[in-house]
Amino acid sequence: MAKKTTATKSKVNYSKETYAFWYESMLLMRRFEEKAGQLYGQQKIRGFCHLYIGQEACAAGAITALEKDDKWITAYRDHAHPLGLGTDPGAVMAELYGKATGTTKGKGGSMHIFDKERNFMGGHGIVGAQVPMGLGIGFAEKYKGTKNLCICHMGDGAVRQGAVHEAFNLAMLYKTPVIFVIENNGYAMGTSVARTSNVTELYQIGESYDMPAFPVDGMNVEAIHEAVAEAAERARKGDGPTLLEFRTYRYKGHSMSDPQKYRTKEEVEEYKMKDPIEQVLKTITDNKILSEEEIEKIIAKVKKQVADAVKFAEESPWPDGQDAFKDVYIQEDYPFVME
């Protein structure tokens, strides 16, 4: 964990239950991802693997600001969101292993975690592809007359995709209940924002569509919660979408194969001084929101959850070869198939 950055006592703005959720949720995300990184090094997890370490507040703060019937969609850095929403860590770990007990029966792997029961509409491997999909999910809620919304996360690299701008335009045109979130960790796959765009204040892209847009401290879970809650209120009133730029930082590389030569170790350590878990823990301890015993119980619980998840994945069966032919959509009368 990072060192505490200030002696100033942190202010209490929320309930004990909320602070406890933030700490436990982010700690689970962090420990799960750390273990996933170790297992990848042991070749227990193969293929691509994108870790969320450092960005935990982006998911945890949004979860407490939204309702259980709201929908979620994100890119391929997608392990933490379902964990925060309550998906079984064992099922997520089994999916990383490619086991039949995984969230998508071992067919999706790291980049394609789904949980229909928790309205997590998946991680998506094509850069920016989830953004028009998130628009469509929000439009469906509006069409059905619900008060639900869709929160759609993307990385800073995705904002260069044409489909993202098409989605922004239509979202404003139809006043669709969507919260677009740019998780801006500064480097996309490995190239800084300053080297890819003249517009480095990414939230300003929303302003070109007259979309309400704001920068948010992505290392502070309270700031995330407040920004998402405000955007959600706007969406539920029928006022349409919001673009939020969460200014965050990943401590690890873009993926497990990233040597990270585009940034200095000093820069990484500087951001670790703003660690989101340490920030919320400081608020908790400064104000005696949780006792030392309660904090230790959370730490022990998370440790066991991760250990149990690994055990479950290890002991789970591999998919049967015939499973490749299951859950595949077929339209019998598709008109464009040539015999």
N, C-alpha and C positions, 0 to 999 in steps of 0.2 A: 504493500500500500504506500501511497505518497505521504510525505510529511505534511503536517498541518501548516497552513500558510499565514495564519494571522492569530493574534491573541484576542481579537474582538469577539465578544460573545454573539453567537448566531441567534437571530430572531426566530421565534416560533410563530408560524402562520397557519398551521394545519393541525389536525387531530393526531393523537398518539397512534391510532390505527393506520393513518396515512403514512406517517414517518416510518412506522414499523414495516409496512408493505414496501415502501421505497427501498429501505435498507436490505430487507430480505430478498426482494425481487432482483435488485441490481447485483447483490452478492451471489445469488444463484447464477445469473447470467455470466458473471465474471469467472466463477469457479468452473462452471460447465465449459466455457470457452477455453480456459487454461488447460483443462483436462483433454478437450478435443485436440488442442495443439500438440499435447504430448502423444496422444494416440495416433495422430497423423504421422508424427515422427517415427512411431513404431510400425507404421504401415497397416494399422488396424482400420484406419479411415483412409480411403483412397479417392482419387479424382480431385476435384476442386474443393477448397475449404477456406472460407472467408470469415475471419473472427471479428467479433464486435467489441473487443476489449478496449475500454475508454469511452465508448459511445452509449453506455447503458442507460443514461438519463433520458436519451431520446425516445426510448421505448417506455420506460417505467413512468415518466412524467405524463406521457400522453394517455397511458392506460387509466390512470386515476381521474383524468379529465373527461373521459368518454363513458358511454353507456354500453351495457353488455350486448345490445342488439346492433350496435354500430359495426361496420365492416372494416377489415384491415387488409392491406396489400402492400407488398414491398419488393425490393430487388433480391439479389442472391445472398446478401449478408443477413440471413434470415433466421438464425437460431434463437436469438434473444426475444424477439417479439412474441412468438408462441409460448415460450417459457414464462414470460410475464403475464400472458393471458390465461395461463393455467394448464397448458398442454403438458401431459406426462413427460418428464425429462427422459424416462426410459424409452418412450416412443421416438423422441427426437434423436437420442443417441443411436437407437437401433437403425434409424433412417440413415444416419451418417455412416454406419457400418454396412448399409445395403441389405439389412435383414428383413425378413418377411413381416416382422412385427413393427416395422417403422411406420411413420405417419402416412407414407405413400407406398407402403408394402415393399420398401426397398427399391422402388423404381425411380425415385427422384433424387435421392442423395442430398448432400449438403445444401444445394441451391434451390431445392423444391420441397420445402416443408409446407404442409397444409394441415389445417384442422377445421373442418366444417362446423363442428359443434361449438367452437369458440369464434366463429365468423372470421377466422384467419384464412384469407383467400389466396394465400401462398406467397412464397418467394419465387422470383422469376429470373431466369438466367440471361435473357436478352436485354441489353442495356436500354432502359427507358420503356420497355414493352408494357410494364405494369401501369404506366401513367394513363394511357387511353383506356385501359381495362378498369382502372380505378374510377375514371370518369363514367364509364358505363355502369359500374356497380352503383355509383351515386345516383345516376339518372334512373336506374331501376327503382330505387327507394322513392325518388320523387314521383315517378310514374305510378307507383303503388299507393302513394299518399301517406307514407309513413313519416315519422320524424327522425328516422335514422339517417346516418351519414356514412361516408367512406373516408377513411384517412389513408392517404397514398404516399408512402415513403419512397424516396429516390436518392441516389448519390449525386454529388456535385458534377460528376462526369455526364450524367444523364441529361442535364439541361441543354446539351448541345444537339440532342436528337430532335429531328423535325416533328416526330409524333408527339413529343412533349408540348410543343408550341401549338399544335393543332388541338390538343386536349385542353390547353389553357383557354384558347379562343372559344371553343364550344362550351366549356364549363361556365364562362361568363355570359355567353349568349343565352344559355338555357337556365342560368342561375342554379346550377347543380350543387347539391349539398356534398361537397368534397373539400377536405383539407389536404392540400398538397404540401408535402414536407421535403425540403432538400436537406439531407444529412450531409452538411458540407464539412468533410474532414480535410479539405485543403488540397488534396492531391489526386483525386479520382483514382485511376489505376497506378499512377506514378508520375503524373505531370501536374505541376501546380496550376491553380486557377489563373494566376497572373500570366502564365504562358499559353493559355488556351482561349482567353477572352479579354476583350477590352472592358467588359463589365465585370468587375470583381466583387461588387456588392450584389450577390446573386438574387436577393429578394427583389431587387429593382426590376428584374425581368417581368415579374407579375404586374408591375405598374404600367407596363406598355399595353396591357390588356384591361386596364382600369380595375385590376384585381387587388383587393386589400392585401398588402404584403409587408412583412416585418422580419427583421433580424432577431434572433433569440440566442441567449447564452446556452449552448448545447451541452455544457458541462454542469449545468445547474438544474436539478430536477424540478425545483419549485418554479423556475422561470419557464421551463417546458410546460408544466401543468397549467400555468396561468395563460400562456399564449394559446394553447390548444383549447382550453375551456372557453376563451373569448371567441375563437374561430368557430367552435361548435355551436355556441349560442347564435352566431350570425347565420350559420347554415340552417339551423332548425327554424329560424324565423322566416326562412325563404329568401335570404339576402345573397345566397350563392357562396362561391368558394373563397378560400383564403390561401395565400402562399406564405409558408413560414420557412425561413432559412435557419436551421439549427446549426450554429457554429460549434462544431464538435471536433474530436481528434481521435484517430485510432492509434493505439500504441504499437500494434503489430503492422505488418505489411498488408498490401492490398489482398494478397492471398498467401498461403503457406510457402509459395515458391518465390516470393518477392524479396530480393536482397536489400531493398530500401536505401539505395544509394543516392536518392534524390533529396534526402533530408539528413540533418546532423543528429547525433545522439544527444547533444545539448538541447536541441529543440524538443525532442521527445521528453526529456526529463523536465523541461520547463512546463510542458502541458500536464505531466503527471502531478505537478504541484497543485493543479486545479482538479484533481481526480473527483469525479462525481460521487463516488461511494464515500470517500473521505469527507467531502463537504457535508453530506447528509448525516454521517456518523458524528461529525463535530457538533452539528445542531442538536442531535439526540443527546450526546454526552454533556454538552455545555448546559443544557436546560433540564437534564435528568428526566428526559421523556421516557427512556427505558433504563432499567437498572443494569448493572454489570452482568447479573445473572441472566436477565432476559436477552441481552446481547449475545452472551455465550451460548445460550440455547439456540438462537438463530444460526450462529456460526456452525454449531454441531449439527443442526437439522440440515443445513445446506450441504455440509460435508457428506452426510449420509445419503442425501438425495443424489448427489453426483456419483458416489460409489455404487449405489443401487442401480443407477442408470447404466453404468458401465457393465455391471454384472448381468443385468437384463439383456443388454446388447450382445455380450459375449455368449450368453447361453441360448439366445434366440436362433431359430433355424434360418437357413438361407431360403430365398424364394425357389419354388419349383420352376423348372424350365417352361412348363405350360402356362405359368402366370403371366408370361409375356403376351399371351393372347387374351387375357382377361381385362375387363374394364376399358376396352378399346371401343371407341364410338364407330358404329357402322350404319350407314344409310343405305338400305337395300335398293332403293329406287334412285340412287344418285345418277343424274342424267348425263354426266360428262365422262363416264368410264367407257373406254373403247374396248370392245372384245377383240 
